[in-house]
Amino acid sequence: MERRSVVTIVGVCALLVALGARAASDDHKTAGGLAVYLGVLPAALIRGHQEMHGGAPSGSHAYHVVAAIFDASTGARIEDAKVEAQVTPRRLVGEARALESMEIAGTVTYGNYFTMGGSDPYRIQISITPSGGSPVEVEFSYRHGTP
């Protein structure tokens, strides 16, 4: 039962990424031949399963950052990349972490937890190195509650 609920919850996260999480100020970027979709979800939405990625940060400002990555020309999902993110609030030092590969229902996305308090905008920089490919950088703007 617990495995099924983890798969369901993470599947919802992946679906939100695929649809483009509406909280992101800009949730889709294309660069270096890759299409990248960003999702940012409160960690509380996956309460009870926050052990993913070594555990959610403590406190009420824990968020799960998820990226779905595709070949921009073919639409093929990129499933074997090294992915890192740096989440930086305005005027402060950012937090960098690897976005870990997550397989849900046969599809791969990349994610990890970050602490994101306050209402200031955030810059989310994602570095993607596809297997055998060159690094690609994309940058997103994010603000809590943006429609």
C-alpha positions as CSV (number, residue, x, y, z in Angstrom):
1,M,0.0,0.0,0.0
2,E,2.8,2.5,0.9
3,R,4.6,1.8,-2.5
4,R,1.3,2.5,-4.3
5,S,0.7,5.8,-2.5
6,V,4.3,6.9,-3.2
7,V,3.9,6.1,-6.8
8,T,0.5,8.0,-6.9
9,I,1.9,11.1,-5.2
10,V,5.0,11.3,-7.2
11,G,2.9,10.6,-10.3
12,V,0.8,13.6,-9.5
13,C,4.0,15.7,-9.2
14,A,5.1,14.4,-12.7
15,L,1.7,15.2,-14.1
16,L,1.9,18.7,-12.8
17,V,5.3,19.1,-14.4
18,A,4.0,17.7,-17.7
19,L,1.1,20.2,-17.6
20,G,3.3,23.0,-16.3
21,A,2.8,23.8,-12.7
22,R,0.9,27.1,-12.7
23,A,2.7,28.5,-9.7
24,A,5.8,29.0,-11.8
25,S,6.2,32.4,-13.4
26,D,7.6,30.7,-16.4
27,D,7.5,27.0,-16.5
28,H,8.9,25.9,-19.9
29,K,12.2,26.7,-21.6
30,T,13.9,25.5,-24.7
31,A,17.7,25.6,-24.9
32,G,20.5,23.6,-26.5
33,G,18.0,21.3,-28.2
34,L,16.2,20.5,-25.0
35,A,12.7,21.4,-23.8
36,V,12.6,21.7,-20.0
37,Y,9.4,21.8,-17.9
38,L,9.5,23.0,-14.3
39,G,7.2,22.2,-11.4
40,V,7.5,23.5,-7.9
41,L,5.2,21.9,-5.3
42,P,5.0,22.3,-1.5
43,A,6.6,19.3,0.1
44,A,3.4,19.1,2.3
45,L,1.6,17.7,-0.7
46,I,3.7,14.6,-0.5
47,R,3.5,14.4,3.3
48,G,4.5,11.0,4.6
49,H,6.8,10.4,1.6
50,Q,9.2,13.2,2.2
51,E,12.0,10.6,2.6
52,M,12.6,10.9,-1.2
53,H,16.0,12.5,-2.1
54,G,17.3,12.0,1.5
55,G,14.4,13.8,3.1
56,A,12.6,17.1,2.8
57,P,14.1,20.2,4.6
58,S,12.6,20.9,7.9
59,G,10.1,23.7,8.4
60,S,7.1,25.0,6.5
61,H,9.0,26.3,3.5
62,A,10.0,23.0,2.0
63,Y,9.3,22.6,-1.7
64,H,9.9,19.9,-4.2
65,V,11.4,21.1,-7.5
66,V,10.8,18.8,-10.4
67,A,12.1,19.0,-14.0
68,A,10.9,17.0,-17.0
69,I,13.3,17.1,-19.9
70,F,12.7,16.3,-23.6
71,D,14.5,16.4,-26.9
72,A,13.0,19.6,-28.4
73,S,12.9,18.3,-31.9
74,T,11.6,14.8,-31.4
75,G,9.8,15.1,-28.1
76,A,11.7,12.1,-26.7
77,R,12.1,12.1,-23.0
78,I,15.6,12.5,-21.7
79,E,16.1,9.8,-19.1
80,D,19.9,9.6,-18.6
81,A,21.1,13.1,-17.8
82,K,23.0,14.6,-15.0
83,V,20.8,17.4,-13.7
84,E,21.5,20.0,-11.0
85,A,19.5,23.0,-9.8
86,Q,20.4,26.2,-7.9
87,V,17.5,28.0,-6.3
88,T,18.3,31.6,-5.4
89,P,16.0,34.1,-3.7
90,R,16.5,37.7,-4.7
91,R,19.5,39.3,-3.1
92,L,20.6,36.1,-1.2
93,V,22.9,33.1,-1.7
94,G,21.3,30.2,-3.5
95,E,21.0,26.5,-2.6
96,A,22.4,24.0,-5.1
97,R,21.5,20.4,-5.3
98,A,21.4,17.5,-7.8
99,L,18.0,16.8,-9.2
100,E,17.7,13.1,-8.8
101,S,16.2,10.8,-11.4
102,M,12.7,9.6,-10.5
103,E,10.9,6.9,-12.5
104,I,7.2,6.9,-12.2
105,A,4.9,4.8,-14.4
106,G,7.7,4.2,-16.9
107,T,8.6,7.9,-17.2
108,V,11.6,9.8,-15.8
109,T,11.6,13.2,-14.2
110,Y,14.3,14.8,-12.0
111,G,13.6,16.3,-8.6
112,N,14.8,17.3,-5.1
113,Y,13.7,19.4,-2.1
114,F,14.6,23.0,-1.5
115,T,13.8,25.5,1.2
116,M,11.9,28.5,-0.3
117,G,10.4,30.9,2.2
118,G,9.0,34.3,1.8
119,S,7.3,35.9,-1.2
120,D,10.3,37.3,-3.1
121,P,10.9,35.9,-6.5
122,Y,13.3,33.0,-7.0
123,R,15.7,32.3,-9.8
124,I,15.9,28.5,-10.5
125,Q,18.9,27.7,-12.7
126,I,19.0,24.1,-14.0
127,S,22.1,22.6,-15.5
128,I,21.5,19.5,-17.7
129,T,24.2,17.3,-19.1
130,P,22.7,14.6,-21.3
131,S,24.6,11.3,-21.5
132,G,27.2,11.9,-24.2
133,G,26.0,15.5,-24.7
134,S,27.1,19.0,-23.9
135,P,25.9,20.9,-20.8
136,V,22.7,23.0,-21.2
137,E,21.7,25.8,-18.8
138,V,18.2,27.1,-18.4
139,E,16.9,29.7,-16.0
140,F,13.4,30.1,-14.6
141,S,11.7,32.7,-12.5
142,Y,9.4,31.5,-9.7
143,R,7.2,33.3,-7.2
144,H,4.9,31.5,-4.8
145,G,1.2,31.8,-5.7
146,T,1.7,33.3,-9.2
147,P,-1.3,32.2,-11.3
